[in-house]
Amino acid sequence: MSFDQIVQTTHCPFAKPSRMGTAISVTGTDVEAGLREHRDTIEEFFASARERELDGMLLTFEDPELGATLPALTRLTRRFFEALCEIYPSVYIQDDPEPDETWYAMIGGERFFVVSFAPCYPEHSPRYNFGSPQTYFLLQPASTFERNAELIDRRRVRIQRAFKATGRPYDAELANLENDMFKSVMPIDPIDRPVRWWEDQATVTALTQVTALTQVAERPKVELRKAG
């Protein structure tokens, strides 16, 4: 399933009419080189997103192993942000962050958020990607939330109920945390424990591997086919 199909399937009312920037892909496992290759495209998107009223940019990681398990997705997220820190001086990772502390990444003068959809997420997760072997990072500029703030407030409860009704409830408490670092990787179970992707990798793996191994055992196999 492509990301466009995921957008059409979601119960978020803002997804279908969203205006997207140029999509980019990283085809191999060298995440850092892939991001450096697209640095100008990423910066141009954020520099113009507010004026052009763009809602997001899709970054696709083609290698299926990068998001196959929760520890793999955690490592990918850490590599992603560490690469951005090297490319853009305005991006940094906090030391020992707290949920109520303000933190955000900024590129081209625009604050942004990261939402990931990966093969490791089961069917009951709002980050479920419907069998796609690819991992998607949706980069969203803060300006899209500012434009839609009033509408979001009016529909917040309705959106929560819609996701819950389909068996994919999302954690409103996690979504409302002040510190965006805690939102980049959504936990699987228990959903109320944030995934601390920025910590020592051995610690992160220990916290996530039990859930991840369970998901690998339960996840249906996906047959990979070449296009064309």
C-alpha positions in Angstrom: 0.0 0.0 0.0 1.3 3.4 -0.9 1.2 6.4 1.5 -1.5 8.0 -0.6 -3.7 4.9 0.1 -2.9 5.3 3.8 -4.0 8.9 3.6 -7.3 7.9 2.0 -7.9 5.2 4.7 -7.2 7.4 7.8 -9.9 8.9 9.9 -8.0 12.2 10.3 -10.2 14.8 8.5 -7.1 16.9 7.6 -5.2 14.2 5.8 -7.2 14.0 2.5 -7.3 17.7 1.6 -3.7 18.3 2.7 -1.2 20.1 0.4 2.1 18.3 0.2 5.6 19.3 -0.8 7.9 17.3 -3.0 8.2 13.8 -1.7 11.7 12.3 -1.3 13.0 8.7 -0.8 16.1 7.1 0.7 16.6 3.9 -1.2 19.4 2.2 0.8 20.5 1.8 4.4 22.8 4.8 4.3 20.3 7.2 5.9 22.9 9.9 6.5 24.0 10.1 2.8 20.4 10.0 1.7 19.5 13.0 3.8 22.5 14.9 2.7 21.5 14.2 -0.9 18.1 15.9 -0.3 19.2 18.6 2.0 18.3 21.5 -0.4 14.9 20.0 -1.1 14.1 19.7 2.6 15.3 23.2 3.4 13.4 24.7 0.5 10.2 23.0 1.7 10.4 24.4 5.2 11.5 27.8 4.0 8.4 28.1 1.8 5.8 26.0 3.7 4.2 28.9 5.5 3.9 31.1 2.5 2.7 28.3 0.2 0.4 26.9 3.0 1.9 23.4 2.7 0.9 20.8 5.2 3.7 18.2 5.0 6.6 16.5 3.2 6.8 12.7 2.8 10.1 11.0 3.4 10.1 7.4 2.4 12.8 4.9 3.6 12.7 2.1 1.1 14.7 -0.6 2.9 12.2 -2.8 4.8 14.6 -3.5 7.6 14.7 0.1 8.8 11.2 -0.1 10.3 10.7 -3.8 10.6 10.8 -3.8 14.5 10.3 -1.1 17.1 14.0 -1.1 18.0 14.9 -0.7 14.3 12.5 2.3 14.0 14.0 3.7 17.1 17.5 3.5 15.7 16.3 5.0 12.4 14.8 7.9 14.2 18.0 8.6 16.2 20.1 8.4 13.0 17.6 10.7 11.3 17.8 13.4 13.9 21.6 13.0 14.3 22.0 13.5 10.6 19.8 16.6 10.6 21.9 18.0 13.5 25.0 17.7 11.2 23.2 19.2 8.2 21.2 22.0 9.8 22.6 24.1 12.7 19.1 24.9 13.9 18.3 21.2 14.7 19.6 19.8 18.1 18.8 17.0 20.4 18.2 17.8 24.1 20.3 16.1 26.8 18.1 14.4 29.4 14.8 15.9 28.2 11.6 16.1 30.3 8.0 15.8 28.8 7.0 19.2 30.0 10.0 21.0 28.5 9.8 22.9 25.3 11.8 21.4 22.4 11.3 21.5 18.7 13.3 21.1 15.6 13.6 23.9 13.1 14.7 24.1 9.4 14.5 27.1 7.1 13.0 29.2 10.0 10.1 26.7 10.3 9.4 24.6 13.4 8.4 21.0 12.4 7.1 17.7 13.7 7.8 14.1 12.7 5.2 11.4 12.5 6.3 7.9 11.5 4.4 5.0 9.9 6.3 1.7 9.9 5.9 -2.0 9.3 6.5 -2.7 13.0 3.1 -1.1 14.0 0.3 -3.6 14.4 -3.2 -3.2 13.0 -4.5 -1.6 16.3 -2.0 1.3 16.1 -2.8 4.6 14.5 0.7 4.4 12.9 -0.2 1.2 11.1 0.9 1.3 7.5 -1.4 -1.4 6.1 1.2 -4.0 5.1 3.6 -1.7 3.3 7.3 -2.8 3.8 8.4 0.8 3.6 8.8 3.3 6.5 7.3 6.7 6.1 8.3 9.9 8.0 5.8 12.7 7.6 7.5 16.0 8.2 4.9 18.6 9.2 5.5 22.3 9.6 4.1 24.0 12.6 2.4 26.5 10.4 -0.1 23.9 9.2 -1.3 23.4 12.9 -1.4 27.2 13.4 -3.6 27.6 10.3 -6.0 24.9 11.4 -5.9 25.4 15.2 -9.5 26.5 15.6 -10.8 23.7 13.5 -8.6 21.1 15.3 -9.9 22.3 18.6 -13.5 21.9 17.4 -13.0 18.4 16.0 -10.6 17.0 18.6 -13.1 14.8 20.5 -14.7 13.7 17.2 -11.4 12.6 15.8 -10.5 10.7 18.9 -13.8 8.9 18.8 -13.4 8.0 15.1 -10.0 6.4 15.7 -11.2 4.5 18.7 -14.2 3.2 16.8 -12.0 1.6 14.2 -9.9 -0.1 16.9 -6.9 2.3 16.5 -7.1 4.7 19.4 -4.3 7.2 19.7 -2.8 8.5 23.0 -4.1 12.0 23.4 -1.9 12.6 26.4 1.2 11.7 24.4 0.0 14.0 21.5 -0.4 16.9 23.9 3.1 16.7 25.6 5.0 19.9 25.4 8.2 18.2 24.3 8.1 17.0 20.7 11.0 14.6 21.2 8.6 12.3 23.0 6.2 12.1 20.0 8.5 11.1 17.2 8.2 7.3 17.9 4.8 6.1 19.1 5.0 3.1 21.5 3.1 -0.1 20.8 2.3 -1.5 24.2 1.9 0.0 26.7 0.9 3.0 24.7 1.4 5.3 27.7 5.2 4.8 27.9 7.1 7.1 25.5 9.9 5.6 23.4 13.1 7.5 24.4 14.9 7.1 21.0 17.6 9.6 22.0 19.0 7.4 24.8 21.8 4.9 24.7 20.9 2.4 22.1 21.3 -0.6 24.5 18.8 1.0 26.9 16.3 1.7 24.2 16.5 -1.8 22.8 16.0 -3.4 26.2 12.8 -1.3 26.7 11.4 -2.2 23.2 12.6 -5.6 22.2 10.0 -7.7 24.0 7.1 -5.9 22.3 9.0 -5.9 19.0 9.7 -9.6 19.0 6.0 -10.2 19.7 5.0 -8.0 16.8 7.4 -9.8 14.4 5.9 -13.1 15.3 2.4 -11.9 14.8 2.9 -9.6 11.7 1.8 -11.2 8.4 4.5 -11.7 5.9 4.6 -9.2 3.0 5.6 -10.3 -0.4 7.9 -7.8 -2.1 7.4 -7.3 -5.8 9.4 -5.2 -8.2 7.4 -2.4 -9.9 6.7 -2.8 -13.6 
